[in-house]
Amino acid sequence: MQSVYLDYNSTTPTDPDVVEAMLPYLREQWANPSSAHNPGNQVRRAIDRAREQVATLIGAAEPSEIIFTSGATESNNTAILSAIETLGAHASVITSPTEHAAVIGPVQWLEQRGQSVKWISVDENGQPDLEEVTSALKESPAALASFMWANNETGVLSPIEQLAEAAAEADAMFHTDAVQMAGKMPLSVKELPIHMLSLSAHKLCGPKGVGALYLRKGTRMKPFLRGGHQERARRAGTENVPAIIGFGKACEIAQKTMEQESSRVERLRNRLEEGILSSCKGAQLHGGGAQRLPNTLNIGFQQLDGEAILYMLDDQNVSVSTGSACESGSLEASHVLKAMGVERTYVNGAIRFSLGKYSADQDVDTVLERLPAIIDRCRSLAPQIKDES
């Protein structure tokens, strides 16, 4: 039975060229990049090259604006906690309830300790209310605004340009979690008043365990991890050299193939979307009224259990998600869909399909062959569902 992987927003397969780029730094070039000898300098230069590759992908003005981290969770925590330590106890955090757990977690931690937090409501597509953001910025003597560029569950894009400009007009700091955006759609951070931006390698066919924080030149920060002088004393700890090299290579590949891949994957996503909505009873698209990532599709199946659908698909060798993989152990319904005002009868039955580099027409065909019968089976096991649903 053919295996189908449609959970690219959770993680991606590592590109073989990325693996090949990493191998020398596991075998021969294993010196510490902080060492002054020649082997160490060679590794240091390789890291500098990777820094350039990451900077190019996001359109940063200088490679020195890239700080390598262990992943997006560290990058987000560093951005948020550093900004508040810099701005002071009187500062406010302005964000939305649809953010990733790696943003919501540190913000709630700050809120529990007395920091002012302003939660911005979102519309039916999950986009933040710009007027509410502007009002919150005016009410705050100092602020950090943090909004994700693309939602990991629905793929909906936030109006980052307007949000960043609103923060700039209020002399506030601005951070964006661009983990799902990078490598899927073009971005140029130097063209926008963005102070900090978070990235993760394993979302763009790079290795796990490495990410980056873009820190705009001139932006003040307090290190999250203190100790050694690595990353210009902005992030202590010996660098994960093989992963950093792989991250750089993944960014280089994404930069070259993004335009073509985006168009190809969007065509597949649209065909999958149309097929599911036309063949599955009680199916509803979430976030369809806004611009979305080309690869992401979130559909709710009325009055069904998303976990049951997921496990039945898994039995058919089809891998999907009910939402964020980082919260798959939670019994709570999607906080993103609830914030969007999606009816609970659809929230509980939501499935995220996310395509990527190795997705093909055959994968879409397989899902459209297997899913309708699974939905019918789920409905046969739920007699309370009315015929008109």
Order of alpha helices (4+ residues) and beta strands (2+ residues): beta-alpha-alpha-alpha-beta-alpha-beta-alpha-beta-alpha-beta-alpha-beta-beta-beta-alpha-alpha-beta-beta-alpha-beta-alpha-alpha-beta-alpha
